[in-house]
Amino acid sequence: MAQGQSRSSNVLVVPQASSALDQMKYEVAQELGIQIPQDGYFGYMATRDTGAIGGHITRRLVQIAEQSLAGGQLR
């Protein structure tokens, strides 16, 4: 597989969300102190690091959805 290509079969419902998700990925990595490769290729990163990034992103997305369903009110 060529560098930078994804094997994911997930299709974004809102295509514009891709850039927002990428931005969130970099923000989470920075918060966790994980260095993102300059070339954008994640194949050489430790599974633990990429999993931590994905887990934190998922938590944030769930939190955002819960807030949205609650009418924007924090619990």
N, C-alpha and C positions, 0 to 999 in steps of 0.2 A: 504494500500500500504506500502511496506517495506521501511524503511529509505534508502535514497540515490537513490531510483528509480525515474524515471521521467515518467510522463504521456504524455509527448510530442510525437506527431506522426511525428515531423519533422525529416527528414533523411538528414544527411550531404552529399553533393555531393563528398566532399573530406574528407574522414574519419579522416585524420591527422589534420584537422582543429579543431577538438574537443579540443585538448590541447591548441591550440592558443586562442580559444575563452574563455576557462577557465582562462587562464593567463590574458586576457584582462578584464575579469570579476573582478578578484582580483585587478588589477591595478586601474580600475575605482572606485571600492569600496574604495580603499585606498585614492584616490584623493578626493572623496566626504566625507571622514571621517566616512564611514560606516563600522562597525565591522562585518566581515564574521564569522559565527559560526565555531568553530574548528572542529566540527564533519561533516561539509559540508551539514547539513540539513537546508534548507532555510524556512521550514514550520513555524518556530516561528518568522521569521523576519516580520517587518511591511511591508505591501503592498507598502506603499509610498517609502520605501528604495529599495525594489527589483525593483519597477518600475523606480526609478531614475537610478539605475544601468543599466537596460535594455535600457532605453532611451538614455543614454550616449553611450552605446555600439553601438546602432543603428546609432547614429550620426557619430561616428568614422568610422563605416563600410561604410556608405554612402560617407564620405569624402575620404576614401581610394579608393573607386570605382571611384569617380569623378576624383581623381588625376591619377588613372590608365588609365581612358578613355582619359584624356587630355595629355597622353604621359608622365606622371610623372611631369608635370609642375604645379607649384602652381599658383593659380589665384590671 
